[in-house]
Amino acid sequence: KVSGGGFQWPTNERHINQYFKWRHSGIDIGGNYSSPIYAAESGTVALTGSGRGYGNHVVINHGGGKQTLYGHLSKIYVKTGQRVERGQTVGMMGCTGWCTGTHLHFEVIIGGRKVNPLSYL
């Protein structure tokens, strides 16, 4: 489930409901509550939280200024400071926060800037 950009696709689901654009800082991948969410690369969990529109979310720091964010999770399986491996299940897809249907909001952050995740998957 890896293409040219280096990060692993973060779920088994493949349907993109919404793409990266000026008012949407990631991609939304549709699915259901039984869809696991995977770490796109090895790293350290920088944040687990709730709120800010993302609902239950996880941020993983991959080093070198690279981070990924996983939003709207129904369950979170990792803790801040925990080391995670590429492909490890970090949570389950959900609809928490500002959400209109079950999906994963996935962001790639490079040097503090949100970039198009499809360029890195």
Secondary structure as UniProt FT lines:
FT   TURN            4..5
FT   STRAND          16..18
FT   TURN            22..23
FT   STRAND          27..30
FT   TURN            33..34
FT   STRAND          36..38
FT   STRAND          43..49
FT   TURN            52..54
FT   STRAND          57..63
FT   TURN            64..65
FT   STRAND          66..71
FT   STRAND          75..76
FT   TURN            80..81
FT   STRAND          83..84
FT   TURN            86..87
FT   STRAND          89..92
FT   STRAND          103..110
FT   TURN            111..112
FT   STRAND          113..115
FT   HELIX           117..119
//
